[in-house]
Amino acid sequence: MLLVVKGDERTRSEIWWYSLLLVALTLALPLLQVGGKLYFVSALILGIFFLYLAWKTKVQKTQKIAYQLFGYSIAYLMLLFILIMVDHWV
């Protein structure tokens, strides 16, 4: 929706800022005692790659990288939930 209303550049900028916020929040979960060290280290690695793709989307401005980011975002959230469960069991 934002793409239609505000345009490509604004949308890419919003993706970057929201990605920063998302990764910061997922890394803050151990502070709330939701995840442990395994979760934190794994979330850090996954988050760095997420930010890399978000930055690449902002800079390269192609549909292909945007679709890669979209696909990875789904896998990213699924892996975070799995990591929370595994960290709880370990």
C-alpha positions in Angstrom: 0.0 0.0 0.0 2.8 2.4 0.9 4.4 1.8 -2.5 1.3 3.1 -4.3 0.7 6.1 -2.0 4.3 7.3 -1.3 6.5 5.8 -4.1 9.5 3.5 -4.4 12.1 5.6 -2.6 10.0 6.2 0.5 9.0 2.5 0.7 12.6 1.4 0.5 13.5 3.8 3.2 10.7 2.6 5.4 11.8 -1.0 4.9 15.3 -0.1 6.1 14.1 1.7 9.3 11.5 -1.0 10.2 14.1 -3.7 9.6 16.5 -2.0 12.1 13.6 -1.8 14.6 12.6 -5.4 14.0 16.2 -6.7 14.5 16.7 -4.6 17.6 13.5 -5.9 19.2 14.4 -9.5 18.4 17.8 -9.0 20.0 16.1 -7.5 23.1 14.1 -10.6 23.9 16.8 -12.1 26.2 16.5 -9.0 28.3 12.9 -10.0 28.9 14.1 -13.6 29.7 12.4 -15.0 26.6 15.5 -16.4 25.1 19.0 -17.4 26.2 22.5 -17.3 24.7 21.7 -19.8 21.9 18.8 -17.6 20.8 20.7 -14.4 21.1 23.7 -15.6 19.0 21.5 -17.1 16.4 19.2 -14.1 16.3 22.2 -11.9 15.9 23.5 -13.8 12.9 20.0 -14.0 11.3 19.5 -10.3 12.0 22.7 -9.2 10.4 21.8 -11.0 7.2 18.3 -9.5 7.4 19.8 -6.0 7.7 22.1 -6.8 4.8 19.2 -7.7 2.6 17.2 -4.6 3.7 20.2 -2.4 2.9 20.7 -4.1 -0.4 17.0 -3.5 -1.2 17.4 0.2 -0.4 20.5 0.6 -2.5 20.0 -1.7 -5.5 16.4 -0.8 -6.2 15.5 -4.0 -8.0 12.4 -6.3 -7.7 14.6 -9.4 -7.4 16.3 -8.3 -4.2 12.9 -7.1 -2.8 11.5 -10.5 -3.3 14.5 -12.1 -1.7 14.0 -9.9 1.3 10.3 -10.8 1.5 11.1 -14.5 1.3 13.8 -14.2 3.9 11.6 -12.2 6.2 9.1 -15.2 6.4 12.0 -17.6 7.1 13.5 -15.2 9.6 10.5 -15.1 11.8 9.9 -18.8 11.6 13.5 -19.5 12.6 13.3 -17.1 15.5 10.2 -18.9 16.9 12.0 -22.3 16.4 15.1 -20.9 18.2 13.0 -19.7 21.1 11.6 -23.2 21.5 14.9 -25.0 21.1 16.6 -22.6 23.5 13.8 -23.3 26.0 14.3 -27.1 25.7 18.1 -26.8 25.9 
